[in-house]
Amino acid sequence: MKSLHAFVKDKRKEAGLTQERFAEKAGVALTVVRKIEQGKSDLQLEKVNQVLKMFGHVLAPVSLKVFSNADGNEKSRDILQD
């Protein structure tokens, strides 16, 4: 699975767009595209999704579950529950 920054950079280059032009088309500031492509962690989900929508994708929270087979049955529980 590709990282977010590699995915965005590769897709932008495949589209033949500069960071400046891509930011304009996505409706975000150039700094947003640069931060994403540099792998920065201080990103706003809303801005990341504006960029990803250009490629038909979005990021969304997912529920992480832990599975236990202690009694032979798979059971799920939230990771934070103990």
DOBAPA-953068 format. One record per atom (N, C-alpha, C): residue in three letters; x, y, z. Coordinates in steps of 0.2 Angstrom, whole numbers. Example, Ala and Ser with C-alpha at 12.3 -4.5 7.8 and 13.67 -1.06 7.14 Angstrom:
ALA,66,-28,39
ALA,62,-22,39
ALA,66,-16,39
SER,64,-11,35
SER,68,-5,36
SER,64,0,39
% end
This chain:
MET,4,-6,0
MET,0,0,0
MET,4,6,0
LYS,3,11,-4
LYS,7,17,-5
LYS,5,22,1
SER,10,26,3
SER,9,31,8
SER,5,36,5
LEU,2,41,9
LEU,-2,46,6
LEU,2,51,2
HIS,8,53,4
HIS,12,57,1
HIS,14,55,-6
ALA,16,48,-6
ALA,18,45,-13
ALA,12,45,-17
PHE,6,43,-15
PHE,0,42,-19
PHE,-1,49,-22
VAL,-2,54,-18
VAL,-4,61,-21
VAL,2,63,-26
LYS,8,63,-24
LYS,13,65,-29
LYS,13,61,-35
ASP,13,55,-35
ASP,13,51,-41
ASP,7,52,-46
LYS,1,53,-42
LYS,-5,54,-46
LYS,-5,61,-49
ARG,-2,66,-46
ARG,-2,73,-48
ARG,3,73,-54
LYS,9,69,-54
LYS,13,69,-59
LYS,11,66,-65
GLU,7,60,-64
GLU,3,57,-70
GLU,-1,61,-73
ALA,-4,66,-70
ALA,-9,71,-73
ALA,-5,76,-76
GLY,1,76,-75
GLY,5,82,-79
GLY,4,89,-76
LEU,3,89,-69
LEU,2,95,-66
LEU,7,97,-61
THR,9,104,-61
THR,13,106,-56
THR,10,106,-49
GLN,13,107,-44
GLN,10,108,-37
GLN,6,114,-37
GLU,8,119,-40
GLU,4,125,-41
GLU,-3,124,-44
ARG,-2,121,-50
ARG,-8,120,-54
ARG,-13,115,-51
PHE,-10,110,-48
PHE,-14,105,-44
PHE,-18,108,-39
ALA,-14,112,-35
ALA,-17,116,-29
ALA,-23,120,-31
GLU,-22,124,-36
GLU,-28,128,-39
GLU,-34,124,-41
LYS,-32,118,-45
LYS,-38,114,-47
LYS,-42,111,-41
ALA,-38,109,-36
ALA,-41,106,-30
ALA,-44,111,-25
GLY,-43,117,-26
GLY,-46,122,-22
GLY,-43,123,-15
VAL,-36,121,-15
VAL,-32,122,-9
VAL,-26,126,-10
ALA,-23,128,-4
ALA,-17,132,-4
ALA,-11,128,-7
LEU,-7,131,-10
LEU,-1,127,-12
LEU,3,124,-6
THR,3,127,0
THR,6,124,6
THR,3,117,8
VAL,-4,116,6
VAL,-7,110,8
VAL,-4,105,4
VAL,-4,106,-3
VAL,-1,101,-7
VAL,6,99,-5
ARG,10,104,-4
ARG,17,103,-2
ARG,18,99,4
LYS,14,101,9
LYS,14,97,16
LYS,12,90,15
ILE,7,89,11
ILE,5,82,9
ILE,11,78,6
GLU,14,81,1
GLU,19,77,-3
GLU,25,77,1
GLN,26,81,6
GLN,32,80,10
GLN,31,75,16
GLY,25,73,17
GLY,23,68,22
GLY,23,71,29
LYS,21,77,29
LYS,20,81,35
LYS,14,78,39
SER,14,78,46
SER,8,75,49
SER,3,80,52
ASP,5,87,51
ASP,0,92,54
ASP,-5,94,48
LEU,-9,89,46
LEU,-14,91,40
LEU,-21,91,43
GLN,-25,94,40
GLN,-32,94,41
GLN,-35,89,36
LEU,-39,85,39
LEU,-43,80,35
LEU,-47,83,30
GLU,-50,88,31
GLU,-54,91,26
GLU,-50,93,20
LYS,-44,96,21
LYS,-40,98,16
LYS,-37,92,12
VAL,-35,87,16
VAL,-33,81,12
VAL,-38,78,8
ASN,-44,78,10
ASN,-50,75,6
ASN,-51,79,0
GLN,-50,86,0
GLN,-51,90,-6
GLN,-46,88,-11
VAL,-40,87,-9
VAL,-35,84,-13
VAL,-36,77,-16
LEU,-38,73,-12
LEU,-40,66,-14
LEU,-46,65,-18
LYS,-50,70,-17
LYS,-56,69,-22
LYS,-55,70,-29
MET,-49,74,-30
MET,-47,74,-37
MET,-46,68,-40
PHE,-44,63,-36
PHE,-43,56,-39
PHE,-48,51,-37
GLY,-54,53,-35
GLY,-60,49,-33
GLY,-59,45,-26
HIS,-55,48,-22
HIS,-54,45,-15
HIS,-55,50,-10
VAL,-56,47,-4
VAL,-57,51,3
VAL,-54,47,8
LEU,-52,50,14
LEU,-50,47,20
LEU,-55,47,25
ALA,-56,42,28
ALA,-62,42,34
ALA,-59,38,39
PRO,-62,40,45
PRO,-60,35,51
PRO,-63,28,50
VAL,-59,23,53
VAL,-61,16,53
VAL,-61,13,60
SER,-65,9,61
SER,-65,6,67
SER,-60,0,67
LEU,-56,0,72
LEU,-51,-5,73
LEU,-53,-10,78
LYS,-53,-16,76
LYS,-55,-21,81
LYS,-50,-26,82
VAL,-50,-29,88
VAL,-45,-35,89
VAL,-49,-41,90
PHE,-46,-46,87
PHE,-50,-53,87
PHE,-46,-58,91
SER,-50,-61,95
SER,-48,-66,100
SER,-51,-73,98
ASN,-46,-78,98
ASN,-48,-85,96
ASN,-47,-89,102
ALA,-47,-87,108
ALA,-46,-91,114
ALA,-51,-96,115
ASP,-57,-96,114
ASP,-62,-101,115
ASP,-64,-104,108
GLY,-60,-103,103
GLY,-61,-106,96
GLY,-66,-101,92
ASN,-69,-96,95
ASN,-73,-92,91
ASN,-70,-85,90
GLU,-71,-82,85
GLU,-68,-75,84
GLU,-73,-70,87
LYS,-70,-66,91
LYS,-74,-61,94
LYS,-71,-54,93
SER,-74,-49,92
SER,-71,-43,91
SER,-73,-38,97
ARG,-68,-34,98
ARG,-69,-29,103
ARG,-65,-22,101
ASP,-67,-17,104
ASP,-63,-11,102
ASP,-56,-11,106
ILE,-51,-9,102
ILE,-44,-9,105
ILE,-44,-6,112
LEU,-47,-1,113
LEU,-46,3,119
LEU,-50,0,125
GLN,-54,-5,124
GLN,-58,-9,129
GLN,-53,-15,132
ASP,-53,-15,138
ASP,-49,-21,141
ASP,-53,-24,146
% end
